[in-house]
Amino acid sequence: MIQWKRSQADEKAIERINGNAERWHQATEAVTPESSDNVNHPTHYTSHPSGIEAIEVTRWLSFDLGNAVKYILRFSAAQPKGGQPNIEDLKKARWYLDDEIKRLEKCQHG
């Protein structure tokens, strides 16, 4: 297992994300699907149990990694379709992860 030692910058970023999540959670306590803003804060990106809106994390990542995280958060927050989990979001996340791996491998091998 790879051990990751957090730098001071990492700690500040984590503190900022946690603070944003807490502020977002407080601001959206009364938001219901009927009153949500489907353009600026759609419920499928804001209803994760952590209270974190996907964009608060994804804006710090590459395009592919950001989309993978977005779909993982969507999957965990989504209502099951027909009683079954919507695995399509996980397949989309996997596609973006595979694309990022291909890009990185291409960069490594010139």
N, C-alpha and C positions, 0 to 999 in steps of 0.2 A: 504494500500500500504506500502510496506517495504521501508524505507529510508536507503540509503547506504551512509555512510560517507567515503569519499575517504581518504586513508592514504597517507603519503608521498611516500611510495613505489608504490601505485596505480598511483599517479600523475606522477611519473617517468616512469612507464610502459606506461601510456597513451601518454606521451610526446615522448617516444621512438617509439611507434607504429605510431603516427602522423608524426614524422620525417621520418620514413621508408617509409610510404605511400607517402609522398611528394617526397622523393628521387626516389622512384619507378615510380611515375607518370612522373617526369621529364625525367627519363631514358627511358621510354617506349612510349613517345609521338608519335614517328614515327613508332611504331610497328604496323604492319597490320597482319591480319590472315595469309597472304601468307609468311610474314617474321618472324612470331613468332617461338619460340622454343618450340615444342610440348613435349619435355622431361623435360626441366628445368623450363619453364614458359608458360604452355599451356594457350591459350587465355580464355578458359572457367573458369580458376582460377585467371585470371589477368584483366578481362574486367569489373569488378564491377565499377560503377560510382564513388565510393569513391577513387579508385586508389589503394586500398589495395589488395595485393595478399593473398589468403586464408591462406597460410602457416604462414604468419606473425602473424595471430591471433591463428590459430589452434595449433601451436607448444607449446602454453602455457596452453592448456586444456587437459583433459583426452582424451583417444582415442575416446570414444563415443561422448563426447561433441564436440571434434574437428571435427569429421565427420559430425555431425549435422550442425555445423556452415558452414563447407565446402559446403554441399549440399544446404543450404539456400543461400549462396553467389552465387553458381552456378546457382540456380534458378533465382535469380534476374538479373544475367548477361547474361543468356542464350537467344539465339534467339528462338522465338516461333516455334514449329514444326507444319507445316500446319496451321499456324495462331492461334493456341491454345497454351496457356502456358504449359510448360512441368512439369506437377504436379508430375511426377515420382521422381524428385529431392526432393520435399517436403515430399513425402511418405518415401523416404530413410532417410531424416532428422528425421522424426517422429519415424522411427524404431530405430535409434540410441538413440534418447531421451528416448524412452520406455525401451531400454536395460540398459541405465544408471540409470533410476529410479529403475528398478528391482535389479540392482547391489547394489544401495544404500540402498534399503529396506532390502535386504538380510543382508547387513552389520549391519544395525540397529537392526535387530531381531535375529542376531546371527545365 
